[in-house]
Amino acid sequence: MYKVFIVDDESLIRDGLKCIMDWEEIGFTICGEAANGEDALAGILDNSPDLVLMDIRMPKLPGLDVVRMSQERGFGGKFIIISGYSDFKYAQEAIRYGVESYLTKPIDEDELSETVLKIKADLDAQSKASDHIDLFRQKAKDAILHDLITDPSEGAHQLTKQDVEELELEADIYQIVIYENFNQIPNAVSYSFADLLKVTNRSDHTFNHFFENQMNVILLKGQYALHRFNDFLEHYNGDRPPQKDSPMDSLFLAYGRPVTDVAEVYLSYQDALALIRRRFFCIQGQHTLGYEELPDIKSSVYELQQDKLEDYTQSLVGYLQTFNRKNVVETLSTLEEYLYNVKSDISEVKLFLTDLYLRIKERINLLYSNNNIPFSSNSTVIEYIDKKHYLYEIVQFLSEQFEMIMNATGNPSRNSVLDDILYYIDHNYQNNIKLETIAPLFGYNSAYLGKIFHKTVGESFNSYIDHMRINHSKTLLLQGTYKVYEVAEMVGYRNVDYFHKKFRKYVGESPAEFRKKNGAGGDDDE
């Protein structure tokens, strides 16, 4: 809708101009009115209307002076002068100031309507031309920015200071973020990155955005943008992650290293791209991967080898025969770590896991040929594994199959499962251990296992983990060998502030106070 501003010293005339035509129907909305020249000038500059209807003879400031002064101050809208005088001199002066039309009172409705419709056609044409110019300019800018970020051979290091300014890339620090739909939910909500960060991004001041292979690529610019992004990550990955199956639960983000030179932005992009491709290795419910979690694939010694495949097959078949659930779980955990660090493509990892399962199935069938174990067909298993998007889904499938094998071969009791879980926790509490990660390894739904755990142990899974970590941290603190932040990392807390919070909750004092109170030495520097 275009905006129209009405100026006349007579209220009756102003009301008549409001009603003389259906402004809304022809594409205008009345944004204001004024009864004298000074108010008219202020209203025009404040509202920036597209069209002004104004009487030429006004109190305080004549109409033509309002036209001249508003144009001198940058106003580019159009004017229709309305006057009770038909003097050619007035009309000539109005035309000299670029007034679109000079109409005399009483206003002829058809003449005014024809004039307004002609002005609207001119405004439409100008808007279309401006939109095309802006579109072409933005496309050119996006193309240049895309090449600089994704292709180091384009020579970002050759950019001049003027180039950087024109591309609006001036900043003291940069970081690339790639985000896409996490669960591939059809018709998922489309998010504005500015809304996620709770920032304004006028003229791409805070970040740039483009698409690459149907993925959203964001270039964060400046300390403020990176600070807001880190705040978002802390909230997104904190104690209150997005509710399961909510729109926010569908997002997955990968972010590269921060760099201080625009010529090195492509390094941050390469980090993020490598991470987004490794989404297969995320744990259940994980929403982000950062450059800190990118394994050094180039120096990795891990390969997908036949001897490794045979080692895992023999080990798992042996544990299944002895109904050793604890060792089955530990072997699957070791297998996950091994696969995370291999150089191979995800498709090759899936083939490795498929081959592992089929080998185990074949050997168990030979060992227990009379047990009628309800295995799925090979083709079903091959298709199932190939279609899975995440490693944890395949590991959960293997765990469920192994539990089925043990139940079918003569050991259906699960009385020892909780003891195995507690044993596992005792040896893994220092890692990023979660109920959602453990449950699939033992063939349980995480919610169901959580209820069993609380009922049997007397506290929630997370509370049990925290108690174990805090108890171990107390031992380390009393040794006086490590700094507080080192103790926090050793017992599984990556964030030292979060460790302080938990320690005070369970002990009633800070780690430093605990150490001092118990007479232990050591450096309390965090």
LUMTI-686347 format. One record per residue (C-alpha): x, y, z; residue number from 1; residue in one letter. Coordinates in Angstrom, 2 decimals. Example, Ala and Ser with C-alpha at 12.3 -4.5 7.8 and 13.67 -1.06 7.14 Angstrom:
# residues 2
(atom (12.30,-4.50,7.80),1,A)
(atom (13.67,-1.06,7.14),2,S)
END
This chain:
# residues 526
(atom (0.00,0.00,0.00),1,M)
(atom (1.21,3.51,-0.84),2,Y)
(atom (0.85,6.32,1.72),3,K)
(atom (-0.99,9.60,1.17),4,V)
(atom (-0.75,12.74,3.34),5,F)
(atom (-3.50,15.44,3.21),6,I)
(atom (-2.80,19.15,3.89),7,V)
(atom (-5.45,21.91,4.00),8,D)
(atom (-6.27,24.61,6.53),9,D)
(atom (-9.97,23.75,6.38),10,E)
(atom (-11.03,20.57,8.20),11,S)
(atom (-14.08,20.26,5.94),12,L)
(atom (-11.83,20.12,2.87),13,I)
(atom (-9.55,17.55,4.51),14,R)
(atom (-12.53,15.34,5.41),15,D)
(atom (-13.84,15.69,1.87),16,G)
(atom (-10.52,14.62,0.37),17,L)
(atom (-10.52,11.54,2.63),18,K)
(atom (-13.96,10.53,1.35),19,C)
(atom (-13.87,11.69,-2.25),20,I)
(atom (-12.57,8.27,-3.36),21,M)
(atom (-11.96,4.82,-1.95),22,D)
(atom (-8.26,5.21,-1.21),23,W)
(atom (-7.85,1.65,0.07),24,E)
(atom (-9.32,0.17,-3.10),25,E)
(atom (-6.85,1.96,-5.37),26,I)
(atom (-3.88,1.04,-3.20),27,G)
(atom (-3.38,3.97,-0.79),28,F)
(atom (-3.67,4.42,2.93),29,T)
(atom (-3.99,7.85,4.60),30,I)
(atom (-0.97,8.19,6.91),31,C)
(atom (-1.67,11.68,8.28),32,G)
(atom (-2.95,15.21,7.79),33,E)
(atom (-2.01,18.82,8.66),34,A)
(atom (-3.78,22.18,8.93),35,A)
(atom (-0.77,24.48,8.40),36,N)
(atom (2.50,24.56,6.48),37,G)
(atom (4.84,23.95,9.42),38,E)
(atom (2.91,20.87,10.59),39,D)
(atom (2.71,19.72,6.98),40,A)
(atom (6.52,19.87,6.57),41,L)
(atom (7.07,17.99,9.84),42,A)
(atom (4.43,15.37,8.94),43,G)
(atom (5.89,14.81,5.47),44,I)
(atom (9.42,14.31,6.81),45,L)
(atom (8.21,12.02,9.61),46,D)
(atom (5.85,9.83,7.56),47,N)
(atom (7.61,9.82,4.16),48,S)
(atom (4.34,9.54,2.21),49,P)
(atom (4.33,8.54,-1.44),50,D)
(atom (1.78,11.24,-2.31),51,L)
(atom (0.89,14.60,-0.73),52,V)
(atom (-2.36,16.47,-1.49),53,L)
(atom (-1.79,20.09,-0.43),54,M)
(atom (-3.46,23.48,-0.63),55,D)
(atom (-1.10,26.11,-2.03),56,I)
(atom (-2.15,28.84,0.43),57,R)
(atom (-1.44,27.64,3.97),58,M)
(atom (-0.96,29.39,7.35),59,P)
(atom (2.59,29.66,8.76),60,K)
(atom (4.25,28.30,5.62),61,L)
(atom (2.99,28.46,1.99),62,P)
(atom (2.40,25.21,0.16),63,G)
(atom (5.11,25.72,-2.46),64,L)
(atom (7.64,26.47,0.30),65,D)
(atom (6.65,23.16,1.93),66,V)
(atom (7.33,21.44,-1.41),67,V)
(atom (10.72,23.13,-1.83),68,R)
(atom (11.90,22.63,1.77),69,M)
(atom (10.83,18.97,1.95),70,S)
(atom (12.67,18.22,-1.31),71,Q)
(atom (15.79,20.00,-0.04),72,E)
(atom (15.69,17.66,2.98),73,R)
(atom (15.61,14.55,0.84),74,G)
(atom (11.89,13.88,0.42),75,F)
(atom (11.22,12.14,-2.91),76,G)
(atom (7.45,11.70,-2.85),77,G)
(atom (4.97,13.18,-5.27),78,K)
(atom (2.73,16.28,-4.82),79,F)
(atom (-0.69,17.28,-6.07),80,I)
(atom (-1.29,21.00,-5.44),81,I)
(atom (-4.90,22.00,-4.79),82,I)
(atom (-5.76,25.68,-4.92),83,S)
(atom (-8.70,28.04,-5.12),84,G)
(atom (-6.66,30.05,-7.62),85,Y)
(atom (-6.18,29.22,-11.28),86,S)
(atom (-3.39,31.74,-11.76),87,D)
(atom (-0.91,30.42,-14.33),88,F)
(atom (2.01,31.84,-12.29),89,K)
(atom (1.20,29.53,-9.37),90,Y)
(atom (0.88,26.55,-11.65),91,A)
(atom (4.14,27.36,-13.43),92,Q)
(atom (6.05,27.63,-10.15),93,E)
(atom (4.54,24.38,-8.90),94,A)
(atom (5.65,22.57,-12.06),95,I)
(atom (9.17,24.00,-11.60),96,R)
(atom (9.30,22.20,-8.22),97,Y)
(atom (8.28,18.93,-9.84),98,G)
(atom (4.65,18.93,-8.66),99,V)
(atom (2.73,16.23,-10.50),100,E)
(atom (-0.51,18.16,-10.96),101,S)
(atom (-2.13,21.48,-10.16),102,Y)
(atom (-5.89,21.18,-9.48),103,L)
(atom (-8.27,24.01,-8.67),104,T)
(atom (-11.14,24.01,-6.24),105,K)
(atom (-13.83,22.84,-6.22),106,P)
(atom (-12.17,19.48,-6.85),107,I)
(atom (-13.51,17.48,-9.75),108,D)
(atom (-13.70,13.89,-8.51),109,E)
(atom (-12.97,12.35,-11.92),110,D)
(atom (-10.01,14.65,-12.51),111,E)
(atom (-8.51,13.86,-9.10),112,L)
(atom (-9.10,10.13,-9.56),113,S)
(atom (-7.45,10.17,-12.98),114,E)
(atom (-4.47,12.10,-11.61),115,T)
(atom (-4.02,9.77,-8.59),116,V)
(atom (-4.26,6.65,-10.78),117,L)
(atom (-1.61,8.06,-13.12),118,K)
(atom (0.67,8.76,-10.15),119,I)
(atom (0.04,5.23,-8.84),120,K)
(atom (1.09,3.80,-12.22),121,A)
(atom (4.31,5.84,-12.04),122,D)
(atom (4.93,4.63,-8.47),123,L)
(atom (4.38,1.02,-9.54),124,D)
(atom (6.84,1.39,-12.40),125,A)
(atom (9.45,3.01,-10.15),126,Q)
(atom (9.01,0.33,-7.52),127,S)
(atom (9.36,-2.45,-10.07),128,K)
(atom (12.49,-0.89,-11.56),129,A)
(atom (13.97,-0.35,-8.09),130,S)
(atom (13.19,-3.93,-7.12),131,D)
(atom (14.90,-5.23,-10.27),132,H)
(atom (18.00,-3.14,-9.62),133,I)
(atom (18.14,-4.24,-5.99),134,D)
(atom (17.62,-7.85,-7.02),135,L)
(atom (20.43,-7.78,-9.59),136,F)
(atom (22.74,-6.02,-7.15),137,R)
(atom (21.96,-8.56,-4.41),138,Q)
(atom (22.44,-11.50,-6.80),139,K)
(atom (25.84,-10.19,-7.86),140,A)
(atom (26.85,-9.63,-4.25),141,K)
(atom (25.61,-13.11,-3.24),142,D)
(atom (27.52,-14.74,-6.10),143,A)
(atom (30.77,-13.02,-5.13),144,I)
(atom (30.27,-13.83,-1.45),145,L)
(atom (29.44,-17.46,-2.28),146,H)
(atom (32.64,-17.90,-4.27),147,D)
(atom (34.81,-16.26,-1.61),148,L)
(atom (33.43,-18.52,1.11),149,I)
(atom (33.26,-21.83,-0.73),150,T)
(atom (36.22,-21.60,-3.12),151,D)
(atom (39.61,-20.41,-1.82),152,P)
(atom (40.95,-20.34,-5.40),153,S)
(atom (38.78,-17.27,-6.05),154,E)
(atom (41.35,-15.24,-4.15),155,G)
(atom (39.70,-13.52,-1.22),156,A)
(atom (43.21,-12.45,-0.17),157,H)
(atom (43.22,-10.14,-3.21),158,Q)
(atom (40.24,-8.11,-2.00),159,L)
(atom (40.98,-4.44,-1.53),160,T)
(atom (39.70,-2.48,1.43),161,K)
(atom (37.14,-0.87,-0.88),162,Q)
(atom (35.99,-4.34,-2.05),163,D)
(atom (35.49,-5.43,1.55),164,V)
(atom (33.52,-2.26,2.31),165,E)
(atom (31.29,-2.61,-0.75),166,E)
(atom (30.57,-6.25,0.09),167,L)
(atom (29.82,-5.16,3.69),168,E)
(atom (32.38,-7.65,5.01),169,L)
(atom (34.23,-5.34,7.40),170,E)
(atom (34.61,-7.12,10.77),171,A)
(atom (37.25,-8.13,13.30),172,D)
(atom (36.13,-11.77,13.40),173,I)
(atom (34.11,-14.18,11.25),174,Y)
(atom (32.51,-17.60,11.62),175,Q)
(atom (30.53,-19.89,9.32),176,I)
(atom (27.38,-21.69,10.46),177,V)
(atom (25.51,-24.23,8.33),178,I)
(atom (22.05,-25.32,9.40),179,Y)
(atom (19.44,-27.65,7.99),180,E)
(atom (16.44,-29.73,8.96),181,N)
(atom (17.53,-32.21,11.63),182,F)
(atom (14.80,-34.85,11.30),183,N)
(atom (13.80,-34.13,7.69),184,Q)
(atom (10.24,-33.40,8.80),185,I)
(atom (8.01,-32.53,5.82),186,P)
(atom (6.84,-28.89,5.75),187,N)
(atom (9.11,-28.02,8.69),188,A)
(atom (8.99,-24.44,10.00),189,V)
(atom (11.40,-22.11,8.23),190,S)
(atom (13.40,-19.99,10.67),191,Y)
(atom (14.95,-16.57,10.26),192,S)
(atom (18.47,-16.71,11.63),193,F)
(atom (18.04,-13.15,12.92),194,A)
(atom (15.08,-14.36,14.97),195,D)
(atom (17.12,-17.27,16.35),196,L)
(atom (19.91,-14.94,17.46),197,L)
(atom (17.48,-12.20,18.52),198,K)
(atom (19.35,-9.58,16.49),199,V)
(atom (18.53,-7.11,13.75),200,T)
(atom (20.36,-7.66,10.47),201,N)
(atom (19.65,-4.45,8.62),202,R)
(atom (21.74,-4.28,5.40),203,S)
(atom (23.38,-7.61,6.30),204,D)
(atom (25.27,-5.86,9.08),205,H)
(atom (25.33,-8.84,11.46),206,T)
(atom (25.50,-11.78,9.05),207,F)
(atom (25.16,-12.85,5.41),208,N)
(atom (22.97,-15.74,4.30),209,H)
(atom (22.91,-17.87,1.16),210,F)
(atom (22.00,-21.41,0.11),211,F)
(atom (24.44,-24.13,-0.93),212,E)
(atom (23.12,-27.58,-1.90),213,N)
(atom (19.81,-26.84,-0.15),214,Q)
(atom (21.63,-25.97,3.08),215,M)
(atom (21.50,-22.60,4.83),216,N)
(atom (24.98,-21.05,5.03),217,V)
(atom (25.50,-18.15,7.45),218,I)
(atom (28.54,-15.88,7.67),219,L)
(atom (28.61,-14.28,11.12),220,L)
(atom (30.45,-10.94,11.21),221,K)
(atom (31.88,-9.24,14.28),222,G)
(atom (32.19,-9.92,18.00),223,Q)
(atom (28.55,-9.09,18.70),224,Y)
(atom (27.24,-11.62,16.17),225,A)
(atom (29.52,-14.38,17.51),226,L)
(atom (28.56,-13.51,21.09),227,H)
(atom (24.85,-13.79,20.26),228,R)
(atom (25.48,-17.10,18.49),229,F)
(atom (27.32,-18.49,21.52),230,N)
(atom (24.43,-17.39,23.74),231,D)
(atom (22.07,-19.23,21.41),232,F)
(atom (24.22,-22.39,21.52),233,L)
(atom (24.34,-22.30,25.32),234,E)
(atom (20.55,-22.07,25.49),235,H)
(atom (20.02,-24.62,22.69),236,Y)
(atom (22.34,-27.20,24.25),237,N)
(atom (21.72,-26.34,27.91),238,G)
(atom (19.57,-27.79,30.64),239,D)
(atom (16.43,-27.05,28.60),240,R)
(atom (16.94,-28.34,25.05),241,P)
(atom (14.08,-28.06,22.54),242,P)
(atom (11.07,-30.20,23.33),243,Q)
(atom (11.03,-33.43,21.35),244,K)
(atom (9.21,-33.15,18.00),245,D)
(atom (8.81,-29.36,18.44),246,S)
(atom (9.73,-27.13,15.45),247,P)
(atom (13.02,-26.14,17.12),248,M)
(atom (13.81,-29.84,17.56),249,D)
(atom (14.07,-30.11,13.78),250,S)
(atom (17.13,-27.84,13.46),251,L)
(atom (20.72,-29.05,13.21),252,F)
(atom (23.67,-26.64,13.17),253,L)
(atom (27.35,-27.11,12.36),254,A)
(atom (29.83,-24.28,12.90),255,Y)
(atom (33.45,-23.81,11.87),256,G)
(atom (36.39,-22.16,13.56),257,R)
(atom (36.36,-18.34,14.11),258,P)
(atom (38.84,-16.49,11.87),259,V)
(atom (40.05,-12.90,11.95),260,T)
(atom (40.79,-12.42,8.24),261,D)
(atom (38.14,-12.45,5.51),262,V)
(atom (40.61,-14.37,3.34),263,A)
(atom (40.40,-17.28,5.81),264,E)
(atom (36.61,-17.52,6.00),265,V)
(atom (36.71,-20.51,3.65),266,Y)
(atom (38.53,-22.47,6.40),267,L)
(atom (35.58,-21.97,8.74),268,S)
(atom (33.25,-23.03,5.92),269,Y)
(atom (35.25,-26.22,5.29),270,Q)
(atom (35.01,-27.07,9.01),271,D)
(atom (31.25,-26.59,9.06),272,A)
(atom (30.76,-28.52,5.82),273,L)
(atom (32.79,-31.46,7.10),274,A)
(atom (30.76,-31.46,10.32),275,L)
(atom (27.38,-31.30,8.62),276,I)
(atom (28.41,-34.35,6.61),277,R)
(atom (29.21,-36.15,9.87),278,R)
(atom (25.73,-35.71,11.29),279,R)
(atom (25.49,-39.51,10.95),280,F)
(atom (27.58,-39.79,14.13),281,F)
(atom (25.39,-37.58,16.32),282,C)
(atom (23.87,-39.03,19.45),283,I)
(atom (20.11,-39.08,19.84),284,Q)
(atom (18.74,-35.58,20.41),285,G)
(atom (21.98,-33.83,19.45),286,Q)
(atom (21.44,-30.54,17.60),287,H)
(atom (24.90,-29.06,17.06),288,T)
(atom (28.43,-29.97,16.02),289,L)
(atom (31.30,-27.52,16.47),290,G)
(atom (34.79,-27.30,15.03),291,Y)
(atom (36.15,-28.58,18.37),292,E)
(atom (34.48,-31.94,17.66),293,E)
(atom (35.91,-32.41,14.18),294,L)
(atom (38.32,-35.37,14.23),295,P)
(atom (41.66,-34.99,12.48),296,D)
(atom (40.78,-37.32,9.62),297,I)
(atom (43.99,-36.57,7.73),298,K)
(atom (46.19,-37.91,10.54),299,S)
(atom (43.79,-40.69,11.54),300,S)
(atom (45.20,-44.21,11.53),301,V)
(atom (41.78,-45.84,11.52),302,Y)
(atom (40.70,-47.69,8.42),303,E)
(atom (37.78,-49.97,7.67),304,L)
(atom (39.66,-53.25,7.51),305,Q)
(atom (38.63,-56.87,7.25),306,Q)
(atom (40.66,-57.90,10.30),307,D)
(atom (38.80,-55.32,12.41),308,K)
(atom (35.51,-56.65,11.09),309,L)
(atom (36.50,-60.18,12.03),310,E)
(atom (37.70,-59.11,15.49),311,D)
(atom (34.35,-57.46,16.28),312,Y)
(atom (32.45,-60.45,14.90),313,T)
(atom (34.35,-62.96,17.05),314,Q)
(atom (34.12,-60.83,20.18),315,S)
(atom (30.36,-60.23,19.90),316,L)
(atom (29.56,-63.84,19.05),317,V)
(atom (31.53,-64.92,22.11),318,G)
(atom (29.75,-62.49,24.42),319,Y)
(atom (26.36,-63.54,23.01),320,L)
(atom (27.15,-67.17,23.74),321,Q)
(atom (28.09,-66.35,27.33),322,T)
(atom (25.16,-63.92,27.74),323,F)
(atom (27.65,-61.24,28.75),324,N)
(atom (25.57,-58.13,28.24),325,R)
(atom (28.14,-55.89,29.86),326,K)
(atom (30.82,-56.80,27.33),327,N)
(atom (28.34,-56.59,24.45),328,V)
(atom (27.60,-53.00,25.47),329,V)
(atom (31.27,-52.11,25.86),330,E)
(atom (32.10,-53.64,22.48),331,T)
(atom (29.35,-51.64,20.76),332,L)
(atom (30.64,-48.50,22.47),333,S)
(atom (34.18,-49.24,21.25),334,T)
(atom (32.81,-49.90,17.77),335,L)
(atom (31.10,-46.49,17.73),336,E)
(atom (34.33,-44.74,18.69),337,E)
(atom (36.26,-46.66,16.04),338,Y)
(atom (33.79,-45.78,13.30),339,L)
(atom (33.70,-42.12,14.33),340,Y)
(atom (37.40,-41.76,13.49),341,N)
(atom (37.61,-43.68,10.22),342,V)
(atom (38.48,-42.01,6.94),343,K)
(atom (35.78,-43.79,4.96),344,S)
(atom (32.52,-42.43,3.59),345,D)
(atom (29.26,-42.96,5.48),346,I)
(atom (28.10,-45.44,2.85),347,S)
(atom (31.16,-47.60,3.56),348,E)
(atom (30.52,-47.39,7.31),349,V)
(atom (26.97,-48.68,6.73),350,K)
(atom (28.30,-51.55,4.61),351,L)
(atom (30.74,-52.41,7.41),352,F)
(atom (27.91,-52.57,9.96),353,L)
(atom (25.71,-54.58,7.59),354,T)
(atom (28.50,-57.09,7.01),355,D)
(atom (29.13,-57.32,10.77),356,L)
(atom (25.50,-58.12,11.50),357,Y)
(atom (25.18,-60.68,8.71),358,L)
(atom (28.35,-62.48,9.84),359,R)
(atom (27.08,-62.66,13.42),360,I)
(atom (23.69,-63.89,12.23),361,K)
(atom (25.30,-66.63,10.13),362,E)
(atom (27.48,-67.91,12.98),363,R)
(atom (24.70,-67.82,15.58),364,I)
(atom (22.44,-69.77,13.22),365,N)
(atom (25.18,-72.39,12.85),366,L)
(atom (25.71,-72.60,16.62),367,L)
(atom (21.98,-72.67,17.49),368,Y)
(atom (20.41,-74.28,14.45),369,S)
(atom (17.59,-75.79,16.52),370,N)
(atom (16.51,-72.64,18.33),371,N)
(atom (14.43,-71.04,15.55),372,N)
(atom (15.80,-67.57,16.24),373,I)
(atom (13.41,-65.01,14.63),374,P)
(atom (15.96,-63.20,12.45),375,F)
(atom (14.79,-60.84,9.75),376,S)
(atom (15.73,-61.64,6.17),377,S)
(atom (19.10,-60.41,4.90),378,N)
(atom (17.45,-58.11,2.34),379,S)
(atom (15.32,-56.50,5.07),380,T)
(atom (18.37,-55.85,7.26),381,V)
(atom (20.42,-54.47,4.36),382,I)
(atom (17.63,-52.06,3.41),383,E)
(atom (17.03,-51.05,7.04),384,Y)
(atom (20.64,-50.13,7.73),385,I)
(atom (21.08,-48.36,4.39),386,D)
(atom (18.11,-46.04,5.06),387,K)
(atom (19.14,-44.99,8.57),388,K)
(atom (20.45,-41.44,8.97),389,H)
(atom (22.28,-41.92,12.28),390,Y)
(atom (24.79,-44.36,13.71),391,L)
(atom (22.95,-44.56,17.05),392,Y)
(atom (19.87,-45.92,15.24),393,E)
(atom (21.90,-48.77,13.76),394,I)
(atom (23.64,-49.49,17.07),395,V)
(atom (20.25,-49.59,18.79),396,Q)
(atom (19.05,-52.06,16.14),397,F)
(atom (22.12,-54.26,16.73),398,L)
(atom (21.60,-54.10,20.49),399,S)
(atom (17.96,-55.14,20.14),400,E)
(atom (18.97,-58.01,17.86),401,Q)
(atom (21.65,-59.19,20.29),402,F)
(atom (19.17,-59.12,23.18),403,E)
(atom (16.76,-61.13,21.04),404,M)
(atom (19.50,-63.69,20.36),405,I)
(atom (20.32,-64.09,24.06),406,M)
(atom (16.66,-64.47,24.93),407,N)
(atom (16.14,-67.05,22.17),408,A)
(atom (19.21,-69.10,23.07),409,T)
(atom (18.32,-69.75,26.71),410,G)
(atom (18.93,-66.71,28.92),411,N)
(atom (15.77,-64.60,28.96),412,P)
(atom (16.41,-63.14,32.42),413,S)
(atom (17.16,-59.44,32.64),414,R)
(atom (17.81,-59.28,36.38),415,N)
(atom (21.46,-58.39,35.84),416,S)
(atom (20.89,-55.63,33.29),417,V)
(atom (20.77,-52.83,35.87),418,L)
(atom (24.00,-54.06,37.47),419,D)
(atom (25.60,-53.95,34.03),420,D)
(atom (24.35,-50.38,33.54),421,I)
(atom (25.78,-49.28,36.90),422,L)
(atom (29.07,-50.95,35.99),423,Y)
(atom (29.07,-49.11,32.67),424,Y)
(atom (28.39,-45.77,34.39),425,I)
(atom (31.19,-46.36,36.88),426,D)
(atom (33.65,-46.70,34.00),427,H)
(atom (32.26,-43.96,31.75),428,N)
(atom (31.00,-41.18,34.07),429,Y)
(atom (33.77,-38.85,32.88),430,Q)
(atom (32.39,-38.92,29.32),431,N)
(atom (29.31,-37.17,27.92),432,N)
(atom (27.11,-39.96,29.23),433,I)
(atom (23.35,-39.67,28.81),434,K)
(atom (20.39,-41.96,29.36),435,L)
(atom (19.45,-41.53,25.68),436,E)
(atom (22.88,-42.90,24.76),437,T)
(atom (22.93,-45.84,27.20),438,I)
(atom (19.35,-47.08,26.76),439,A)
(atom (19.73,-48.25,23.13),440,P)
(atom (22.90,-50.17,23.99),441,L)
(atom (20.93,-52.24,26.49),442,F)
(atom (17.92,-52.64,24.25),443,G)
(atom (15.65,-50.29,26.17),444,Y)
(atom (13.58,-47.24,25.45),445,N)
(atom (15.19,-44.34,27.33),446,S)
(atom (11.95,-43.26,29.06),447,A)
(atom (11.22,-46.82,30.23),448,Y)
(atom (14.78,-47.40,31.40),449,L)
(atom (14.68,-44.08,33.27),450,G)
(atom (11.63,-45.23,35.25),451,K)
(atom (13.24,-48.60,36.09),452,I)
(atom (16.47,-46.87,37.11),453,F)
(atom (14.72,-44.40,39.43),454,H)
(atom (12.57,-47.09,41.01),455,K)
(atom (15.51,-49.44,41.65),456,T)
(atom (18.29,-47.00,42.53),457,V)
(atom (16.14,-44.43,44.30),458,G)
(atom (17.12,-41.39,42.24),459,E)
(atom (17.03,-40.25,38.65),460,S)
(atom (19.71,-41.22,36.16),461,F)
(atom (21.07,-37.65,35.89),462,N)
(atom (21.13,-37.24,39.66),463,S)
(atom (23.05,-40.51,40.02),464,Y)
(atom (25.60,-39.35,37.43),465,I)
(atom (26.01,-36.01,39.20),466,D)
(atom (26.49,-37.72,42.59),467,H)
(atom (29.15,-40.01,41.12),468,M)
(atom (30.97,-37.15,39.42),469,R)
(atom (30.87,-34.93,42.51),470,I)
(atom (32.15,-37.76,44.73),471,N)
(atom (35.05,-38.40,42.38),472,H)
(atom (35.73,-34.65,42.14),473,S)
(atom (36.00,-34.44,45.94),474,K)
(atom (38.72,-37.09,45.89),475,T)
(atom (40.62,-35.23,43.17),476,L)
(atom (40.26,-31.88,44.96),477,L)
(atom (41.67,-33.33,48.18),478,L)
(atom (44.72,-34.59,46.30),479,Q)
(atom (45.62,-30.93,45.68),480,G)
(atom (47.24,-31.77,42.34),481,T)
(atom (44.78,-30.25,39.89),482,Y)
(atom (43.17,-26.88,39.33),483,K)
(atom (39.41,-26.68,39.78),484,V)
(atom (38.70,-26.39,36.05),485,Y)
(atom (40.91,-29.46,35.45),486,E)
(atom (38.96,-31.44,38.03),487,V)
(atom (35.72,-30.37,36.35),488,A)
(atom (36.92,-31.71,33.00),489,E)
(atom (38.24,-34.94,34.54),490,M)
(atom (34.85,-35.86,36.01),491,V)
(atom (32.84,-34.99,32.91),492,G)
(atom (31.87,-31.31,33.22),493,Y)
(atom (33.02,-29.29,30.22),494,R)
(atom (31.73,-26.05,31.69),495,N)
(atom (33.45,-25.11,34.95),496,V)
(atom (30.59,-22.78,35.94),497,D)
(atom (28.15,-25.65,35.60),498,Y)
(atom (30.49,-27.78,37.77),499,F)
(atom (30.46,-25.06,40.45),500,H)
(atom (26.67,-25.03,40.36),501,K)
(atom (26.39,-28.80,40.76),502,K)
(atom (29.12,-29.01,43.41),503,F)
(atom (27.46,-26.38,45.57),504,R)
(atom (24.10,-28.11,45.13),505,K)
(atom (25.36,-31.47,46.43),506,Y)
(atom (28.13,-30.39,48.83),507,V)
(atom (26.82,-27.06,50.07),508,G)
(atom (29.96,-25.08,49.27),509,E)
(atom (32.20,-24.24,46.33),510,S)
(atom (35.06,-26.58,45.24),511,P)
(atom (37.63,-24.05,46.49),512,A)
(atom (35.88,-23.75,49.86),513,E)
(atom (35.73,-27.55,50.14),514,F)
(atom (39.43,-27.87,49.38),515,R)
(atom (40.41,-25.14,51.83),516,K)
(atom (38.12,-26.45,54.56),517,K)
(atom (39.69,-29.90,54.35),518,N)
(atom (43.23,-28.57,54.42),519,G)
(atom (44.20,-29.68,50.94),520,A)
(atom (46.83,-27.79,49.00),521,G)
(atom (46.73,-26.98,45.32),522,G)
(atom (45.97,-24.06,43.09),523,D)
(atom (42.37,-22.85,43.21),524,D)
(atom (42.77,-20.91,40.00),525,D)
(atom (39.92,-21.90,37.69),526,E)
END
